[in-house]
Amino acid sequence: MWSDFNTATLEHGLASPGGVVSHTGIGGLILAGGQGYLTGLYGLCIDNLQEVTMIVANGDIVKASEKENPDLFWGIRGLPLTYF
């Protein structure tokens, strides 16, 4: 839930970009671009994504970033909205 996320980020002096549609989850917000209340200052959420941990088709849990599994990292950034 966004309230849990916001509480956790505030404890560390961080701000949440939040979404403009309240029923969108965190993963959907980020991977679908992520227009939020701080977009004007920091860009879209997806532009600030640095790493993801995900379960791939064979059941393995992998991390993806620019340096680790970069093909997967850049691939998820282009998923159509219909996946969310």
C-alpha positions as CSV (number, residue, x, y, z in Angstrom):
1,M,0.0,0.0,0.0
2,W,1.1,3.5,-0.7
3,S,0.6,4.5,2.9
4,D,3.1,1.9,4.1
5,F,5.6,2.9,1.4
6,N,5.3,6.6,2.3
7,T,5.7,5.9,6.0
8,A,8.9,3.9,5.3
9,T,10.4,6.5,3.1
10,L,9.6,9.4,5.4
11,E,11.5,7.6,8.2
12,H,14.6,8.0,6.1
13,G,14.0,11.5,5.0
14,L,13.0,10.5,1.5
15,A,10.1,11.6,-0.6
16,S,7.8,9.3,-2.5
17,P,7.0,10.3,-6.1
18,G,3.5,8.8,-5.6
19,G,1.1,8.4,-8.5
20,V,-1.7,10.6,-9.7
21,V,-4.0,7.5,-9.8
22,S,-4.5,6.1,-6.3
23,H,-5.3,2.5,-7.2
24,T,-2.1,1.9,-9.2
25,G,0.4,-0.2,-7.3
26,I,4.1,0.7,-6.9
27,G,5.3,-1.8,-9.5
28,G,2.7,-0.7,-12.1
29,L,3.4,2.9,-11.5
30,I,7.1,2.5,-12.0
31,L,7.1,0.2,-15.0
32,A,4.3,2.0,-16.8
33,G,6.3,5.2,-16.7
34,G,5.2,6.7,-13.5
35,Q,3.8,10.2,-13.6
36,G,3.6,11.4,-10.1
37,Y,3.6,14.5,-8.0
38,L,7.4,15.0,-8.3
39,T,7.7,14.4,-12.0
40,G,8.3,18.0,-12.8
41,L,11.4,18.0,-10.5
42,Y,12.8,14.5,-11.0
43,G,11.3,13.1,-14.2
44,L,9.2,9.9,-14.6
45,C,9.6,7.1,-12.0
46,I,11.0,4.7,-14.7
47,D,13.8,7.2,-15.4
48,N,15.0,6.8,-11.8
49,L,14.8,3.0,-11.6
50,Q,18.2,1.6,-10.8
51,E,17.6,-2.1,-10.0
52,V,14.8,-4.6,-9.8
53,T,14.5,-8.0,-8.2
54,M,12.1,-10.3,-10.1
55,I,11.0,-13.8,-10.7
56,V,11.6,-14.9,-14.2
57,A,9.7,-17.6,-16.2
58,N,11.7,-20.6,-14.9
59,G,11.1,-19.5,-11.3
60,D,14.5,-18.1,-10.6
61,I,14.8,-14.9,-8.6
62,V,17.2,-12.5,-10.4
63,K,18.3,-8.9,-10.1
64,A,18.5,-6.7,-13.1
65,S,20.3,-3.4,-13.4
66,E,22.5,-1.7,-16.0
67,K,25.4,-3.9,-14.9
68,E,23.6,-7.2,-13.9
69,N,21.2,-8.7,-16.5
70,P,21.1,-5.5,-18.5
71,D,19.0,-7.1,-21.3
72,L,16.3,-7.9,-18.7
73,F,16.6,-4.5,-17.1
74,W,16.1,-2.6,-20.3
75,G,13.4,-5.0,-21.5
76,I,11.1,-4.4,-18.6
77,R,11.2,-0.7,-19.2
78,G,9.5,-1.2,-22.5
79,L,6.5,-3.4,-21.4
80,P,3.2,-2.2,-22.7
81,L,0.6,-1.0,-20.2
82,T,-1.6,-4.1,-20.8
83,Y,0.7,-6.1,-18.5
84,F,-0.4,-4.1,-15.5
